[in-house]
Amino acid sequence: MRVLKAIIIWLAVLIVVIYVGASVFIATAGKDILAKTASDILGRETKVGSLSLLPPYTISINNLEVKDFVKVSNIKIEPSIVSFLIGKIGFNKLIISKPALNLVRLDTVKFNFNEMLDNIAKKFQGQEKKDVFAKELLIDNGHISFVDKVASVNFNISSIDLSVITGLDLKTRIKANAKAQETSGQNFADLEVDGWVNFLRKDMDAKVSLNVLDISYAKGYFNNYAKNIRSGKLLFSSNLVSKSNDLTVDCHVEAKDLVFKSEEAVSETENKQAALFNNISGIVFSTILAPGSKGVFDFSIHTKLDSPKLEGLRFQGNIYAAPISEMLKSPEKTAEQFKKVGEDFEAIGKQIKEQFKKGDYQGIVDIFKGEQKEAPQENSAQGTTPNSVPQEATSGTTNP
């Protein structure tokens, strides 16, 4: 019995000595090793204020800074011992407090973090990829300073709170909210995400909502369709439901309380309605942002959760009302214009599919902004009759 007690005491003393030694090493040499390793992997100078070990085995990083990119007040990391033993990288908890990120869009597809991503890829080139996961990921009071040099827009995203927690039922519950603010501090948009995903069963039930409280500030992202708007709101909501990998995304866009700059601007907008069949975004934004419009636009996407694609796209609501009204004023041109609508939609569909094959998601954005190149339209009018578009529009559903 005495021998057993002695063994237990000695084991306890050994554990304490090891723990204290590890704590001292981490607090002294650890921060320099971490800063040097991170700088080498990212290709950008990284500084660490302090590093410490908290009971039982949580690592606390204070005042982490990656030059000209991000500053973080504190990061707490609780590694998963089980994951380590089976050769995976996992964390029981990953808590990031007050991260401040500088995000810059330099051109159409390039951001200020692209060089870091390229450097990381080079460092790990040829190595076996390992699964990385966190059972509990929390971001508290984050902040992003965003500068878009393409759209000539800059604003802040503040009060970012994110909670991603996987429970024993294997459901990963996601909850997030943030506010977009002008550089002066005036709030102009709110973002909320709430729902869950079961990655094993490929089930999902979540809702995303974005309320743009001042559309005039964000009009750089609506091309020329909002240039005559003095003020107004743009509301977006999306319900994402998946059952056994069959994902349906129901989206709703609504413009409210629009105020235009002048009567001349209103007339100019209305006069352009008949020429807006060159792309989908022209029809959508010119309609919901036009004077007298109800400003409502709904569409659904049916795809797969594990490999989402822009397929099964269905438009609902009479979004063609204003342009068709203009066309009907000139009956002799109506048939030809309807034929052109069918050709344009088919061409856009081909472009979107090609961009997905290439993995060029920015190209898809450009298509919807009307910046795409002309797509070949051989045989594009096959199977299209002059009356096909108005029948779809009046029925309230369109399948481009």
N, C-alpha and C positions, 0 to 999 in steps of 0.2 A: 504493500500500500504506500509506504514511504517512497519507494522507488517510482511508482506511478505519479505521485505528487511532485516529486523532483523533476521528472520528465516534463510534466505539464508546465511547471514554473519555468524550466529552461526554455521550452518552446515559446512561452509567452514573452520571455525576455528577448529571445532571438527575433521574434516578430516585431517587437517594439524597436529593437536596434536597427533592423532592416528598414522599417517604416521611417524612423527618424533619419537614417542615412539617405534614404531615397528623397525625403523631404528637403534635406539640406542640399543634396546634389541638384534637384530640380530647381530650387530657389536660387542657387548660385550659377552653376554652369548650364542648367537647362534652358534658360531664356535665350542665351547666346546661341546654343545649338539649334533651337527652334527658329530663331531669326535668320540664321545662316542657311538652314535647310529650306525655309520658305522662300528666301530671296533667290536661292539657286533654282528652285522648281518654278517659281513664277516669273523669273527674269526681271524682277523689280524689287528695289530695296524694301525690306520689311523690318520693322522694329517691334520689340516686345518690352512693355514697361516692367512687368514682373510675372513670375510663374510660381505657382504654389500647389501643394498637394493637400486636399481636404479629405477628412475621414468619410467613408472608408477608403475609396480610391478615385475620388473626383479630382480632375486637373482643372485649375482655375488660371485663366490667362487674362491679365489686365493690360489695358491700353495697347492693343494690337493696332499697328498701322502699316498699310501697304501704300507706298508713296503715290500720291496723286490719284488714289483710287478709293480706299476705304479706311475708316477708323472705327474701332470697336471698343466700347468701354470695358466690357467683360465677356468672357466666354467660359462656360462651365461644361466640361466634358466628362461624362461617366461612361467609360468603355464597357462593352459587353464581353465578359470573360468567356461565355459559351461560344460566341461568334469567333473569338480569337482562337479557341481550341479546335474549331472545325475549319479554320483557314479563311474566314470571312472578316470583313471590317464592319463592325456594328457598334452602336452606342445605345445604352439604355436611356440616356438623356443627353441632349445637346441644347444648351440654353444660351442664346446670344442676346446680350443686353445693349441697347442704344447703339446699334450699328449706323454709321453715317457714310453713305455711298455717293461717290461722284460718278455719274453715268453720262457719257457723251456719245451722241450719234454723229459720226464723222462724215459718212456718206450713206448711200442707199442701204448697204448691208454691213458696214463696218462700224464697230463701236470701239471705245477706248480700252476694252478688255480683250480684244481679239489677239493681240500680241502675246498676252499672258496665256491664253488658251493654246496658241500655237507652241509656246515654250513648254507647257505641260505635256502636250502631245509628243513632243520630241524627247522629253526626259523619260517618258514611259513607253516609248516606241518599242515594239517587239516583246514587251512583257505581257504576261497573262493578265487579263482583266479580272478584277475581283468585285464581287457584289458589295455595295456599301449601303447601309441602311441605318436609320435611327428610329428606335421605338417611340421616342418622344422628342419632337423638335419644337422649340419655342423661340420666337423672336419678339422681343419686348421693346416698344417705342423706337422703331427704326425710322430712318430718314434717308431719302434719296434726293439729291440735287441733279435734275435732269436738264441737259442742254442738247437740243436737237438742231444741228447746224443745217440739216436738209430742209426742214419745215420752218426754220427761223423762229423756234419756240423754245422758251426755257421756263421751267416751273419746278416746284418742290413737291415731293410726296412724303407726307409726314404722318406721325402717329400710326406707324405701321405695326400692327400686332398680328402674329401668325401662330397658330397652334395646330400641330400635326401629331396626333397620338393614335397609336395602334393598340387596340384592346385585345383581350383574350379571345373575343369572337372573330378576330382577324379583320375587323373593320377599322380602316384608317379614317379617323374623324378629322376633318379639315375645317378650320374656322379662321377667317382673316378679315381685317378691315383696315382701311387707310383713307387719307384725305389728300387731295391734290390742291395745292395752293400757289397763288402767284408769288413772285419773289418778294412782294410787299407783305405777304402773310395772309392775304384775302383768300378764303376758301372758295374754290369753284367746282369741285367734284368730290363725290364720295364713292368708295368701292367697298363691297361686302361679298364675302364668299362663305357659304355654310353648307356642309353636307358630309358624306362619307363615301369611301371606296373600299371594296373588297377585291384586292388585286388577285387573290387566289381563285375566287369564283367569278371574277370579272363582272361584278355587280357594282352599281353606283347610283347614288341619289344625291344630287347637289344643286345648289342655286347660286348663280352669280348675278350681281346687280351693279350697274355703274350709273350714277346720276350726275350728269354734267349740269351744274347749277347755272353756269354762265357759258353758253355755247360760243359767244363771241371770242372768248379767250382761247378756245381750243379749235377755232375755225381753220387753222393752218392744216389740220388733218382732214378737212372736208374739201380740199382742193379749192375750186372757185364757187362752190355752191352756197357758201355761207358768207360771202364777202359783203353782201348788202344787209346783213343782219346786225342790228344794234344790240339786241339782247334776246335771251330766251333760254329754254332748258331742253336737254336731250336726255331721255331716260332709256336705259338698256337693261333688259333682264334676260336670263337664260336658264332654263331648267335642263339638267343633264341627267338622264335616267338610263341605266344599262342593266339588262338582265341576261346573264350567260353570254356576255360579250356583245350583245346587240344594243348599241348605243343610239339613243335619240336625243337630239339637242333642239329644243324648242326656244326660239329667240323672238324677242319683242323689242321693237325700237319705236320710240314716240317722241315727237317734238311738241313742246308746249310753250305758251306765252311768248310767241315770237313777235318781236318789234323790229320793223324795217327802217332804214335810214331816211328814205324819201320816197315820194310817189314815183319819181323818175326811175329809181332803182327797182321798185316793184314792177313797173311796166316792162322794164328791160328783162327782168327775170321771167315774167309771163310770156314775153315774146320768144324766149328761147325754148319753150316747152316742146315745140314740134320737132326740134332738132336733137332731142335727147336720147335717141335710140342707139347711140354709138357704143354704149356699154351699160352694164347693170348699175354701177354706182351713179351714173347720170340720172337714170330713171328714179332710183330710190331717193337720193338726196335732193334732187330738184323737186320731187313731189312732196316729201315730208317737210322740206324747208321752204316751200313756196307759199306766198300769200293765199289765204283762203283754204289751204289744205287742212285736212283733219290731222295730218302729221303722224299717221300710224302705219307701221310696216311690220309684218310678221313673216317668219320663215322657219323651216325645220330642216335638220340634217340627220339622215339615217346612215350610220357607219358602224365601225367596230371599235371597241374600247382599246384593244391592244394595238391597233393599227389604224388610227383615224384618218379618213380621207374625205375630201369634199365631194361626196356622192349622195344620191337620193335627196337632192336639194329641192325643196318645195316652197314656193312663194304663196302667201295667202293675203287676201285683201286686194281691193281694187286700186293698185298702185299706178295703173295706167290711165286713170280717169282724165287728168288734165291734158297729157299729150294726145290722147285719142280724141278728146273734144276739139283740140286745135286741128287735127287732121281732118275731121269730119266737116270742117268749114270749107275744105277744098276736096270735094268728092272725087274729082278726076285724078287726084294724086294718091288717094287712100290705098288703093290696091298695091301700087308699087311700094309705098311706105311700109305696109304690112309685110310684104315679101322681104323687104330689107331688115325688118325686125327679126324674122326667123333666121335669116342669114347671120345677123350679128350675134344672136344668142348661141347659135351653133358654133360660131367661130370662137366666142369667149369660152365655151365649154371645152373646146379642143385645147385652147391655150392653158386653161387651168389644169387639165389632165397632164399636159406636157410639163408644166412647172412642178407638179407633184412628183412626176417620174424623176426629174432632175434633183428634187429636194430643194428647189429654189422657192422658199416660202415668201421671200420679199418680192419675187416676181408676181406672185399671186396678189399681193397687196397693190403692186403697181397696176395690175389689170383692173382692180376695182377703183383705182384712182384715175383710170383713163390714160395711163402712161405707157400702155403696152404697144408693141409693134403690130402692124397689120398682119393678121393671120391669114394663111391661104384659105380661100373659100370655095375650092373646087367642089362641085356637087352639093354645096351647102344648102341649096334651096330644095333639095329632093325631099319629097314627102311633106312639103309645106304648102298650104293653100292660103289664098288671100284672107279667108275668114277664120283661120286657125287661132290667131292671137286674140281678137276680140272675144271669141267664145271662151277662151281660157280666162281672160280678164274678168268677164262678167260672172263667171262661175266662182271667182274668188280664189282659184288655185292655178298655179302655173308650174310646169315641169320643164325648165330649160334643158 
